[in-house]
Amino acid sequence: MLVLAAVSDLQYQRLRGAVAPRFMLARAPTWDVALETIRGRPVEIAFVDPALGGATSGQEIERLHLHFPSLRLILYTLMTPQLARVLLTLGQCGIRQVVLRGVDDHPDRLREFVEAESMHAASHRLVDQLTPAIAPLPSQLRWVIEDAIRNPGMVQTIQQVAAQARIDRGTCARQFARAGLPSPRHILAAARVLYAHRLLQDPGFTIEDVAKRLGYAQAKTLQQHARKYLGLTAGEMKLSLTPEQATERIVHGFLTPARHSAAQAS
């Protein structure tokens, strides 16, 4: 999982020492870089410092929260007289996670913050919703699929899934067929469509942004997958379906073994 660090160099070094290698960090020395990183890379958690721009202010953080409500924001800053007002304003917006530099940023504490927030990230919630559908798979394959959902675009083919599970391609294919499931390629493509649907609920993301974040070479492929797995364009699925409805359409219409087997037979 990728964590954005829109903080000072000292805070970035503390974060890196605390959460690597389990979590990858992307450094953003300015708010413009932070915005560019969020739009173009699969960031799900962000440590942000109200003092990043010089004067302590919550304006840029409020803007991030407004445009990307699915992004988990953690304030990481130094206690100053100006901070209390900023914390009050951001708290009223719903941003309440705070780490004070030199007070509660021990490596163990930072790691706990990130691990706790990762449980609420969009990809983790998606895995939770899809886990029952892929439960018939052997554990080593299920783990590979779950990890691939959390890191979209990293694993996409049956060869890659088999290699990650340390089995041969034929065995991998047979185990998916025995579970009554479509191929890994289809499962992961459908999961990426669901992930895209969730991201498109954020007003700050365009279809092109989401396609890039999820590893698509071009937005047209995302549109094709949206039609294939949800029967809608990316724009239509954003407006027509809640996350729960999109998940139900994929799970019950595509991933449920009995229905998938019937579709294959017809």
Contacts in CASP RR format, 6 or more apart in sequence:
PFRMAT RR
TARGET T0000
AUTHOR 0000-0000-0000
METHOD contacts of the structure
MODEL  1
MLVLAAVSDLQYQRLRGAVAPRFMLARAPTWDVALETIRGRPVEIAFVDP
ALGGATSGQEIERLHLHFPSLRLILYTLMTPQLARVLLTLGQCGIRQVVL
RGVDDHPDRLREFVEAESMHAASHRLVDQLTPAIAPLPSQLRWVIEDAIR
NPGMVQTIQQVAAQARIDRGTCARQFARAGLPSPRHILAAARVLYAHRLL
QDPGFTIEDVAKRLGYAQAKTLQQHARKYLGLTAGEMKLSLTPEQATERI
VHGFLTPARHSAAQAS
1 23 0 8 1.000
1 24 0 8 1.000
1 44 0 8 1.000
1 45 0 8 1.000
1 118 0 8 1.000
1 121 0 8 1.000
1 123 0 8 1.000
1 150 0 8 1.000
1 151 0 8 1.000
2 23 0 8 1.000
2 24 0 8 1.000
2 25 0 8 1.000
2 26 0 8 1.000
2 41 0 8 1.000
2 42 0 8 1.000
2 43 0 8 1.000
2 44 0 8 1.000
2 45 0 8 1.000
3 15 0 8 1.000
3 19 0 8 1.000
3 23 0 8 1.000
3 24 0 8 1.000
3 25 0 8 1.000
3 26 0 8 1.000
3 43 0 8 1.000
3 44 0 8 1.000
3 45 0 8 1.000
3 46 0 8 1.000
3 47 0 8 1.000
3 114 0 8 1.000
4 25 0 8 1.000
4 26 0 8 1.000
4 28 0 8 1.000
4 34 0 8 1.000
4 37 0 8 1.000
4 38 0 8 1.000
4 43 0 8 1.000
4 45 0 8 1.000
4 46 0 8 1.000
4 47 0 8 1.000
4 48 0 8 1.000
5 11 0 8 1.000
5 12 0 8 1.000
5 15 0 8 1.000
5 16 0 8 1.000
5 25 0 8 1.000
5 26 0 8 1.000
5 27 0 8 1.000
5 28 0 8 1.000
5 46 0 8 1.000
5 47 0 8 1.000
6 28 0 8 1.000
6 31 0 8 1.000
6 33 0 8 1.000
6 34 0 8 1.000
6 46 0 8 1.000
6 47 0 8 1.000
6 48 0 8 1.000
6 49 0 8 1.000
6 52 0 8 1.000
7 15 0 8 1.000
7 47 0 8 1.000
7 48 0 8 1.000
7 49 0 8 1.000
7 52 0 8 1.000
7 76 0 8 1.000
7 77 0 8 1.000
8 49 0 8 1.000
8 51 0 8 1.000
8 52 0 8 1.000
9 29 0 8 1.000
10 101 0 8 1.000
11 47 0 8 1.000
11 49 0 8 1.000
11 76 0 8 1.000
11 101 0 8 1.000
11 105 0 8 1.000
12 25 0 8 1.000
12 27 0 8 1.000
14 101 0 8 1.000
14 105 0 8 1.000
14 107 0 8 1.000
14 110 0 8 1.000
15 25 0 8 1.000
15 47 0 8 1.000
15 76 0 8 1.000
15 110 0 8 1.000
16 25 0 8 1.000
17 107 0 8 1.000
18 107 0 8 1.000
18 108 0 8 1.000
18 110 0 8 1.000
18 111 0 8 1.000
18 114 0 8 1.000
19 25 0 8 1.000
19 110 0 8 1.000
19 111 0 8 1.000
19 114 0 8 1.000
23 45 0 8 1.000
23 114 0 8 1.000
23 118 0 8 1.000
26 37 0 8 1.000
26 41 0 8 1.000
26 43 0 8 1.000
28 34 0 8 1.000
28 37 0 8 1.000
29 52 0 8 1.000
30 52 0 8 1.000
30 53 0 8 1.000
31 52 0 8 1.000
31 53 0 8 1.000
31 60 0 8 1.000
34 46 0 8 1.000
34 48 0 8 1.000
34 60 0 8 1.000
34 64 0 8 1.000
35 64 0 8 1.000
37 43 0 8 1.000
38 46 0 8 1.000
38 64 0 8 1.000
38 68 0 8 1.000
38 71 0 8 1.000
39 204 0 8 1.000
39 205 0 8 1.000
39 209 0 8 1.000
39 212 0 8 1.000
39 213 0 8 1.000
40 209 0 8 1.000
40 212 0 8 1.000
40 213 0 8 1.000
41 213 0 8 1.000
42 123 0 8 1.000
42 151 0 8 1.000
42 152 0 8 1.000
42 213 0 8 1.000
42 214 0 8 1.000
43 71 0 8 1.000
44 70 0 8 1.000
44 71 0 8 1.000
44 72 0 8 1.000
44 118 0 8 1.000
44 121 0 8 1.000
44 122 0 8 1.000
44 123 0 8 1.000
45 71 0 8 1.000
45 72 0 8 1.000
45 74 0 8 1.000
45 114 0 8 1.000
45 117 0 8 1.000
45 118 0 8 1.000
45 121 0 8 1.000
46 64 0 8 1.000
46 71 0 8 1.000
46 72 0 8 1.000
46 73 0 8 1.000
46 74 0 8 1.000
47 74 0 8 1.000
47 75 0 8 1.000
47 76 0 8 1.000
47 99 0 8 1.000
48 60 0 8 1.000
48 61 0 8 1.000
48 64 0 8 1.000
48 73 0 8 1.000
48 74 0 8 1.000
48 75 0 8 1.000
48 76 0 8 1.000
49 75 0 8 1.000
49 76 0 8 1.000
49 77 0 8 1.000
50 56 0 8 1.000
50 57 0 8 1.000
50 58 0 8 1.000
50 61 0 8 1.000
50 75 0 8 1.000
50 77 0 8 1.000
50 83 0 8 1.000
50 86 0 8 1.000
50 90 0 8 1.000
51 77 0 8 1.000
51 78 0 8 1.000
51 80 0 8 1.000
52 60 0 8 1.000
53 60 0 8 1.000
55 82 0 8 1.000
56 77 0 8 1.000
56 80 0 8 1.000
56 82 0 8 1.000
56 83 0 8 1.000
56 86 0 8 1.000
57 86 0 8 1.000
58 86 0 8 1.000
58 89 0 8 1.000
58 90 0 8 1.000
61 73 0 8 1.000
61 75 0 8 1.000
61 90 0 8 1.000
61 95 0 8 1.000
62 89 0 8 1.000
62 90 0 8 1.000
62 93 0 8 1.000
64 71 0 8 1.000
64 73 0 8 1.000
65 71 0 8 1.000
65 73 0 8 1.000
65 90 0 8 1.000
65 93 0 8 1.000
65 94 0 8 1.000
65 95 0 8 1.000
66 203 0 8 1.000
67 202 0 8 1.000
67 203 0 8 1.000
67 204 0 8 1.000
68 202 0 8 1.000
68 204 0 8 1.000
68 205 0 8 1.000
69 201 0 8 1.000
69 202 0 8 1.000
70 122 0 8 1.000
70 198 0 8 1.000
70 199 0 8 1.000
70 201 0 8 1.000
70 202 0 8 1.000
71 202 0 8 1.000
72 97 0 8 1.000
72 117 0 8 1.000
72 120 0 8 1.000
72 121 0 8 1.000
73 95 0 8 1.000
73 97 0 8 1.000
74 97 0 8 1.000
74 98 0 8 1.000
74 99 0 8 1.000
74 113 0 8 1.000
74 117 0 8 1.000
75 87 0 8 1.000
75 90 0 8 1.000
75 95 0 8 1.000
75 97 0 8 1.000
75 98 0 8 1.000
75 99 0 8 1.000
76 98 0 8 1.000
76 99 0 8 1.000
76 101 0 8 1.000
76 105 0 8 1.000
77 83 0 8 1.000
77 98 0 8 1.000
77 99 0 8 1.000
77 100 0 8 1.000
77 101 0 8 1.000
78 100 0 8 1.000
78 101 0 8 1.000
78 102 0 8 1.000
79 100 0 8 1.000
79 101 0 8 1.000
79 103 0 8 1.000
87 98 0 8 1.000
90 96 0 8 1.000
97 113 0 8 1.000
97 117 0 8 1.000
99 105 0 8 1.000
99 109 0 8 1.000
99 110 0 8 1.000
99 113 0 8 1.000
118 124 0 8 1.000
122 195 0 8 1.000
122 198 0 8 1.000
122 199 0 8 1.000
123 149 0 8 1.000
123 150 0 8 1.000
123 151 0 8 1.000
123 152 0 8 1.000
123 195 0 8 1.000
124 150 0 8 1.000
126 149 0 8 1.000
126 191 0 8 1.000
126 194 0 8 1.000
126 195 0 8 1.000
126 198 0 8 1.000
126 247 0 8 1.000
127 146 0 8 1.000
127 149 0 8 1.000
127 150 0 8 1.000
129 194 0 8 1.000
129 247 0 8 1.000
129 251 0 8 1.000
130 149 0 8 1.000
130 191 0 8 1.000
130 194 0 8 1.000
130 247 0 8 1.000
130 251 0 8 1.000
130 255 0 8 1.000
131 142 0 8 1.000
131 146 0 8 1.000
132 251 0 8 1.000
133 181 0 8 1.000
133 251 0 8 1.000
133 255 0 8 1.000
133 256 0 8 1.000
134 142 0 8 1.000
134 145 0 8 1.000
134 146 0 8 1.000
134 179 0 8 1.000
134 181 0 8 1.000
134 187 0 8 1.000
134 255 0 8 1.000
135 142 0 8 1.000
136 179 0 8 1.000
136 180 0 8 1.000
136 181 0 8 1.000
136 257 0 8 1.000
137 145 0 8 1.000
137 175 0 8 1.000
137 176 0 8 1.000
137 179 0 8 1.000
137 181 0 8 1.000
138 175 0 8 1.000
140 165 0 8 1.000
140 166 0 8 1.000
140 167 0 8 1.000
141 161 0 8 1.000
141 165 0 8 1.000
141 167 0 8 1.000
141 172 0 8 1.000
141 175 0 8 1.000
141 176 0 8 1.000
143 165 0 8 1.000
144 155 0 8 1.000
144 161 0 8 1.000
144 164 0 8 1.000
144 165 0 8 1.000
145 161 0 8 1.000
145 184 0 8 1.000
145 187 0 8 1.000
145 188 0 8 1.000
147 155 0 8 1.000
147 164 0 8 1.000
148 154 0 8 1.000
148 155 0 8 1.000
148 156 0 8 1.000
148 161 0 8 1.000
148 164 0 8 1.000
148 188 0 8 1.000
148 191 0 8 1.000
149 188 0 8 1.000
149 191 0 8 1.000
149 195 0 8 1.000
152 188 0 8 1.000
152 191 0 8 1.000
152 192 0 8 1.000
152 195 0 8 1.000
152 213 0 8 1.000
152 214 0 8 1.000
152 215 0 8 1.000
153 188 0 8 1.000
153 192 0 8 1.000
153 214 0 8 1.000
153 215 0 8 1.000
155 161 0 8 1.000
155 164 0 8 1.000
155 184 0 8 1.000
155 188 0 8 1.000
156 185 0 8 1.000
156 188 0 8 1.000
156 189 0 8 1.000
157 184 0 8 1.000
157 185 0 8 1.000
158 169 0 8 1.000
158 172 0 8 1.000
158 173 0 8 1.000
158 176 0 8 1.000
158 183 0 8 1.000
158 184 0 8 1.000
158 185 0 8 1.000
159 169 0 8 1.000
161 172 0 8 1.000
161 184 0 8 1.000
162 168 0 8 1.000
162 169 0 8 1.000
162 170 0 8 1.000
162 171 0 8 1.000
162 172 0 8 1.000
165 172 0 8 1.000
167 175 0 8 1.000
172 184 0 8 1.000
173 183 0 8 1.000
176 182 0 8 1.000
176 183 0 8 1.000
176 184 0 8 1.000
179 257 0 8 1.000
180 257 0 8 1.000
180 260 0 8 1.000
180 261 0 8 1.000
181 187 0 8 1.000
181 255 0 8 1.000
181 257 0 8 1.000
181 260 0 8 1.000
182 254 0 8 1.000
182 255 0 8 1.000
182 260 0 8 1.000
186 254 0 8 1.000
187 255 0 8 1.000
189 225 0 8 1.000
189 228 0 8 1.000
189 229 0 8 1.000
190 225 0 8 1.000
190 229 0 8 1.000
190 250 0 8 1.000
190 254 0 8 1.000
190 255 0 8 1.000
191 250 0 8 1.000
192 214 0 8 1.000
192 216 0 8 1.000
192 222 0 8 1.000
192 225 0 8 1.000
193 222 0 8 1.000
193 225 0 8 1.000
193 226 0 8 1.000
193 229 0 8 1.000
193 230 0 8 1.000
193 237 0 8 1.000
193 246 0 8 1.000
193 250 0 8 1.000
194 243 0 8 1.000
194 246 0 8 1.000
194 247 0 8 1.000
194 250 0 8 1.000
195 214 0 8 1.000
196 210 0 8 1.000
196 211 0 8 1.000
196 214 0 8 1.000
196 222 0 8 1.000
196 226 0 8 1.000
196 234 0 8 1.000
197 230 0 8 1.000
197 237 0 8 1.000
197 238 0 8 1.000
197 241 0 8 1.000
197 243 0 8 1.000
197 246 0 8 1.000
198 243 0 8 1.000
199 205 0 8 1.000
199 209 0 8 1.000
199 210 0 8 1.000
199 213 0 8 1.000
199 214 0 8 1.000
200 207 0 8 1.000
200 210 0 8 1.000
200 234 0 8 1.000
200 235 0 8 1.000
200 237 0 8 1.000
200 238 0 8 1.000
201 238 0 8 1.000
201 243 0 8 1.000
205 213 0 8 1.000
207 219 0 8 1.000
207 222 0 8 1.000
207 223 0 8 1.000
207 234 0 8 1.000
207 235 0 8 1.000
208 219 0 8 1.000
210 222 0 8 1.000
210 234 0 8 1.000
211 218 0 8 1.000
211 219 0 8 1.000
211 221 0 8 1.000
211 222 0 8 1.000
214 222 0 8 1.000
216 222 0 8 1.000
219 234 0 8 1.000
222 234 0 8 1.000
223 233 0 8 1.000
223 234 0 8 1.000
226 232 0 8 1.000
226 233 0 8 1.000
226 234 0 8 1.000
226 235 0 8 1.000
226 236 0 8 1.000
226 237 0 8 1.000
227 233 0 8 1.000
229 250 0 8 1.000
229 254 0 8 1.000
230 237 0 8 1.000
230 241 0 8 1.000
230 246 0 8 1.000
230 249 0 8 1.000
230 250 0 8 1.000
231 237 0 8 1.000
232 240 0 8 1.000
232 241 0 8 1.000
237 246 0 8 1.000
241 249 0 8 1.000
252 259 0 8 1.000
253 259 0 8 1.000
253 260 0 8 1.000
254 260 0 8 1.000
END
